[in-house]
Structure formats: structure tokens, C-alpha cells
Amino acid sequence: MKKIILLLTVFTMVFTSCEPLEDIYSELDAQKKDGIVGDITRTLSDDDYSELSLSSGDFKSEEDAKLMLPAFLTSEYPALGVSYNADGSIKKASSAAITYKLFSPIKFETYTVSAADYSNLGVTSLNHSGNFNDFFDAKFPSEAKGTVVDLTYQTKPTIIDYTLTDDDFDLVGNGRFDNFDIRVGRNEETIEVRRTKIQTILLNNFPNAEDGSKYNVTYAVYDGSAGTLEMLVKQQKNEPNASLTTDYTLTDADFTLVGNGRFKNFDIRQGRAEETIEARRAKIEMILLNNNPTTATGDLYNVTYAVWEGFASTRVMLVEFNGTGYDIFSTTSYELYTFALEEATTRFTLTDKWAAPITFTSSEYVIMGQRFPNFSDTDEAIYNIGIYLRTLYPFATPDTFVAVEYNYYNSGVSQRNVNYVFDGSVWNAVPSVIDTVLQFGHNGTTWVPDNTIKYTLTNADYTLVGNGSYGNFDVRAGKDEETVESRRVKINTILLANFPQYGVDQKFSVSYNVWKPGDDVFVMNLIHDGTEYILQ
């Protein structure tokens, strides 16, 4: 009988209701039901990573964590959700703070400074630490410590200042007056003659100069009165043309020709006739002009000659015929150089400021127990470098951060970078896998990444906005905090004062005491719009 009555009731509703059934169902769906609200704090375990099919035991990026963890949380906490206000908006939401392992290798960037970058900085080149840090502050303002940037930029060349000495002038046959005579018709009138003699001096004084070295040479001159001039030169490599080169060894007759027949050598001891290279060149020139009257301009002679330097030995001089005589030809020469900015690429790392990473010399690798200037085992490199840093920084304070680059051998040498932090007694390498926290909030349907901070006002907060007497907001009709907006303004003041470190898009869910009359607790959800906290 009850079943019959119930069916009749339903049929009566169908035929007498003014609203279609689909409208009724929509209204029922709109009446959202409160779920259980809870706050979860969890650190993922090895089993959790297995459940997430992460055999490596870590996430490769924060984005991966954001994509994979919502389904995991739904599976683990199916009962958690949100509670609703009467208007259907979310009143309280469940939250989850998940600590997980994130693969965080050193970040590498490659960048070439543009014309616009130079213009913005008001410079045309980058030349010192101030320039570089101004650039990085503008272009890479938010990088994490240890970030590596391979930077290509324009810079002023390194130029070595050098002033010719009396010994230098002696070396090239100008020792009597220790200057170059540049008067018309004199030996050093032309800049090319001076360049050749300066080249001889630099080759003698700096035999191991790096390729491309540049010198600004100051030298004494005489043009009717004493003075000085400067010459910019740059070292370069010049390989002789083998097809134009003839090997030749001076004979007894050759030594006799130039007055050295008695001992058949050149005496290069200090103070002797052939001490200087120029004296020897002049005599070799005399010999070659005598022996080879038909030599063509540009022909080379690689001349081996006997010398006495307290004992018998030999020397070699490569000379080139210039049309009238023979100039010393060196595979390294110093040519006239015009100042110009140069392109350079340097690796910078961020510690307290941007600078080149620490690197090691060959002798330092030996100190760290290596036979060659490299490591071939990563674990050994990290361990040994950590110990050696105690020698380099004996007075380091806790939390000191340094960036290191070392040579690594594996079928060839490459460079690897590692960062270290001092804990007060030990230098620890910054791990490539770090623990980090990602916060989620429930939106009524699923879990979403969320930065909402749940906060309950304190007595100090109420005092800050003039409500310290009762420690609440009076929301009765006609009272100061009757409207939601009046409460938002005061809560905004509190949040800005308590949390100045946060900015745009930061969310807060604030619980606060009210009197209506009777005590109650309300919740206000806000988000920072870049200036203040507004209602979500």
C-alpha cells in the first residue's frame, strides 16, 4: 500500500509541477554538499614514488609534480574536500603540503650580449666586475645561487705596457745612445725598422708570451732632441713557406769572410763581438749576400752556425731576403696593432655575486692526489675538492657558498661544475636532488597546486587595527565591521604588515573572531593583486 501511495505522489509531481524535471535536478545539483576539510602534511616515501611509477625516486621538474600529485592525493585522501558558504562559494578548503625530492642539477645558460644590452647599461663593452654584475642584475635578476652562464661579450683587450731598457737597445745595436735615431736618412727613420728591432727585443725578453699578446712599447728616440714614442704591437704566429726555405750551415770560409776565421765561430759571451743577435744577423747577411747574389725577395735561409759561449755549441737563425738584405724571420712576430674591442666568452657563476668559478692549476691537482691535471672519478673529485677548499678558505664562515669548475677525464677532458656550502666545519657539495615543498588546495572537485596560506588572526593583529579590546570584529548592524569590505580593509593591513615578503598572486585564507552578538569564527579568502589583498 505504501509503495502505491509513493508512486501516486511521484506521478502527481510529474503532472502538476510547474517546473520540468531537469530544472529540479539542476537545483539539486546546485546544492553543493560540504565535504571533510583537513590539512595534510606529508613527505613522500619510497613506496609513494613506486606508486607514482618514479623508479628514480624523484621528480624531474616541478611541473611533473604538479601534474602527477593531484591524482595521488585523491587516491590517498578520497574523503577530503571543501565546505561551502550559502551562496555556493568555497568557505574552507582542504590543503596538502607535500615534501618531495626534486632533481635540481646546476642550471646552465648561454647568452651573447646584444647592442640593446650595452645601450641599456650605458657602455660599449664589459671590462670589470662592476660592468658584469650590472649586466647580470639587469638580465638575470632572479637566478638561484650556482647558476652558470657562458657569456659572450665585447671587452677591451689586455695590453701590456713595456718600456725599452738600455740592455734592450744594446741587444739591437743601439747601445751607444740607448735610443732610436729617427732623423731623416738615419737608421730608425721608418716605423718598420723600429718595429723589426722592437720585435727582436720582445722575442728575446718574452720567449713564452701567449699567442696574441699585445704590448704598448715606449721607447726613447732622437729627432734632433731627446723624446719618447709609443708603438702598439701584437704577437702572431707565422709559419715559413717550406718551398722558399733553404737549410744552410756556415762553413770555415764563411767565418773567414766576416773576420771570424781564427776560431770559425761567433763569440756570444757577454761583451764579445757577436754577443747580440743583431751582430750575428749582420755577419750572416754579409755571408749570404756574398754566396747567393741571385736570391729572390721572400726567400728564406735557415742558417746553422757555430758559437762559443764558454763552450762550443750551435745556434740557428731563420732569415728572409727583403730585396737588399736579410731580416730575421721568426715563426712568432710582433706586428703593428690598432686598438679594437675584442669578443670574449667567459663562464660566470652566481655566488654572492657573478664571477668566474674557482678552477685549479696543475700543481693543485697534484695536491689533491691526482697524477694528471684532472679527475677521472666524480665521487673522488667531489670529496677531494671539499677537503682542499678548507685550505683555500681557512676563515670561511657558515653558509659560505662557492662555485667550482674542475677538469674531468673520460676519453678526453671536459669541464664539470659543482657548488659547495660550508657548514662551519665541512665543505658540502650541493646535491643534485633536493627536498622541496609543493602546496595543494582542494577546489571542490580535485586537488590543484595552490599557494594559499591559512592564517588565524592573533591578539596583536586585532590591536594593530584598533580591535584589541575584545580581540574580534563586531559585525552587528551599524557597527564598524558590519560589512565584508570593512573587514577586508583591516585584514589587508594586517597581512601587508605581517608578510611583506609576499606579492602578486599570493593567497591567504584568514580565520577571524566576530561578535554578532555571540562569538563566532568567520573565514575570508584573499589574493594579492600586486598592491593589496582583495577578495577571491
Order of alpha helices (4+ residues) and beta strands (2+ residues): alpha-alpha-beta-alpha-alpha-beta-beta-beta-beta-alpha-alpha-beta-beta-alpha-beta-alpha-beta-beta-beta-alpha-beta-alpha-beta-beta-beta-beta-beta-beta-alpha-alpha-beta-beta-beta-beta-beta-beta-alpha-beta-alpha-beta-beta-beta
